[in-house]
Amino acid sequence: MSISLRHKHWLLGALIALAAGQTLAATPSLTLTPWAPKLKLEELSFLPGDLRLGVSPVNGLLLLDDQGAELAHLKGSFSSLDSRADDRRVWVASLDNANQQALVVGLDPAKRTWGTPLHLPARDFAVNGVCLYRDDADNLFVFLVGEEGKGEQWLVGNGAKLNAQAQRVRGLPLPPSAKFCRVDDAAHQLVVNEENVGWWAYPAQAEGDVTRSPVAMREPFGQIKGEAGAVALVPGGIVGLDPKAAQLHLFQQQGERWTVQATLPLSGLKEPENLALRETAKGLQVLIRDDDDGRVYQGDLDWRATPLALPPVLPSVAAQVQSDPVARQGDAADDPAIWVHPQQPSLSRVLGTNKKQGLLVYDLQGKLVQELPVGRLNNVDVRPNFKLGEQTVDLAVASHRDHNSLSLFAIDRRSGELRDIGEVPTPLKDIYGICLFQPASGEIYAIANDKDGTFLQYRLGAPNGKVQGELVRQFKVDSQPEGCVADDQRQRLFLGEEDVGVWAVDARADQPATLASVIKVGGPLHADVEGLALYQSAARDYLVVSSQGNDSYLVLDAEPPFAVRGAFRVGLNADAGIDGASETDGLEVASANLGGPWSKGLLVLQDGRKRMPEQSQNFKFVPWDEVTQTLKLP
């Protein structure tokens, strides 16, 4: 009896595992038999209730029973296939060969009827494949895999309906020879093939970063002998087809890596091209099409991946307004502040820093009304009633990274117009964050920090019309801070140490700067800790924190014991054409009634990844009432 090299390696591994006292599962097995031999299909998909979905360049989209009998069809010439099912219908994505457009169409399996297809606009590149993705907010997306590395993500529906029009969310650079893709909705993971290299995993979220991780590579860098072809996903695992070597690879995800569990020969198949599977009580049911004879083969695979422990699903709110994009590309927008008009709240302004340009001023509709190109400003804060010589103005102060100074701006209390009134120098070598503190006595203090953890507190004044700052206190944290916010009523300062957590300290200059922990990184708070803001009302005060590491926002009581009230994300608003917010640096919240959607307050967030369409960064405006209802805040 001869033993193949592959089985020798497996036996050696088994002996090592047994010697170490480990239990090793038997090698998975797969036996394929022809299924519905008369059918000539390009691709198949499993549907609930033991139904099948097939796509044919000649016969269209076909609803089939488990024996291959046709139950319903949508006429046309189609290629590529993916589907998502809910309680009432199935959403199907495919490529319409007649007009070279991707489409999504609804199917009612019970009534055996097709809906009206939603066609995506024709692209300026050839689309090789499509796959669907449904996120935690029940938004439905389709990914397009195109030639020469072109990929796109489109929003096509929400819940039980398709949108009137598809909306392009983002471009996605993909491998140049990609053809197949699939998404694990729960893990928000897109897997794409690169024929001559391997399989890659990408974040699938609309706000996801454009990064990729290798799943498996071709020899000599991995175990793929021929080429990386079609893939199918199960919780915690990937099944990949090598059509050249006629092999099936089974992968288990372990953290951010994938390990091969088994490689199975597809005996009798010459050119296996397409792959579909679904979970069963004993493992997986598999459908594979052999391009050599055009037939579909079916089999049972006695293998299961171990699902990963996934983070909790966070609720989502939507922005009602977004600002005009900043006038610089890249990482430019950073921190907002809200100036409340003392007589007409609807004329209030949102200030935002552009750390490649200066200070920007927006109205409550998000329109840019003023630019002050004074240099690289990082964080900004505002307070009312600053004595500028004989005048009383409202004050905005920003950290100026070109000069390592405090940059001061007077705000006209009637028009909301800003003007530069000077700078206060600091000895900081790399000034970063800033916030203002105004006790009941009325004077205004600026607390600025350095990337080395140093905090300097200045009393600001302008008795003769020229701004000046008196250093009144200095303290330090162990690592890099940025965001801070002062509770003027309780004379408490909250500050964020990016990789550590949030601290509280007495804001008064004549008091010791003793740090008290509010919340540490870990659990609901993910590093980096970025913007901090206070929502203050007659009933309740809340601290809002940008948890940048998982693109979420944390709400805590602003008083000890600083109970966590919940976390949320800002998702897209399809009706308004506004994308979500992610990679957020600064944020601000106001509790004042600013009218319209802001009658119960306004939350403003910097958006680090502007999508739908892709533009330079901007700021998102969220009604605070949406946060209150979503988190059921008391």
Sequence and secondary structure as in RCSB ss.txt:
>XXXX:A:sequence
MSISLRHKHWLLGALIALAAGQTLAATPSLTLTPWAPKLKLEELSFLPGDLRLGVSPVNGLLLLDDQGAELAHLK
GSFSSLDSRADDRRVWVASLDNANQQALVVGLDPAKRTWGTPLHLPARDFAVNGVCLYRDDADNLFVFLVGEEGK
GEQWLVGNGAKLNAQAQRVRGLPLPPSAKFCRVDDAAHQLVVNEENVGWWAYPAQAEGDVTRSPVAMREPFGQIK
GEAGAVALVPGGIVGLDPKAAQLHLFQQQGERWTVQATLPLSGLKEPENLALRETAKGLQVLIRDDDDGRVYQGD
LDWRATPLALPPVLPSVAAQVQSDPVARQGDAADDPAIWVHPQQPSLSRVLGTNKKQGLLVYDLQGKLVQELPVG
RLNNVDVRPNFKLGEQTVDLAVASHRDHNSLSLFAIDRRSGELRDIGEVPTPLKDIYGICLFQPASGEIYAIAND
KDGTFLQYRLGAPNGKVQGELVRQFKVDSQPEGCVADDQRQRLFLGEEDVGVWAVDARADQPATLASVIKVGGPL
HADVEGLALYQSAARDYLVVSSQGNDSYLVLDAEPPFAVRGAFRVGLNADAGIDGASETDGLEVASANLGGPWSK
GLLVLQDGRKRMPEQSQNFKFVPWDEVTQTLKLP
>XXXX:A:secstr
    HHHHHHHHHHHHHHHTT        EEEEEESTT   SEEEEEGGGEEEEEETTTEEEEE TT  EEEEE 
S EEEEEEEE SS EEEEEEETTTTEEEEEEEETTTTEE   EE    SS EEEEEEEE TT EEEEEEEEGGG 
EEEEEEEETTEEEEEEEEEEE    TT   EEEETTTTEEEEEETTTEEEEEE STT  S  EEEEEBTTTSSBS
S    EEEETTEEEEEETTTTEEEEEEEETTEEEEEEEEE TT SSEEEEEEEE SSSEEEEEEETTTTEEEEEE
E              EEE SEE    SS SS EEEEEEE  SS GGG EEEEEETTTEEEEE TT  EEEEE  S
 EEEEEEEEEEEETTEEEEEEEEEETTTTEEEEEEE TTT  EEEEEEEE   SSEEEEEEE  TT  EEEEEEE
TTSEEEEEEEE TTSS EEEEEEEEE SS EEEEEEETTTTEEEEEETTTEEEEEE  TTS    EEEEESBTTB
 S EEEEEEEE SS EEEEEEEGGGTEEEEEESSTT  EEEEEEEE BTTTTB  B S   EEEE S  SGGGTT
 EEEEEESS TTTT S EEEEEEHHHHHHHHT  
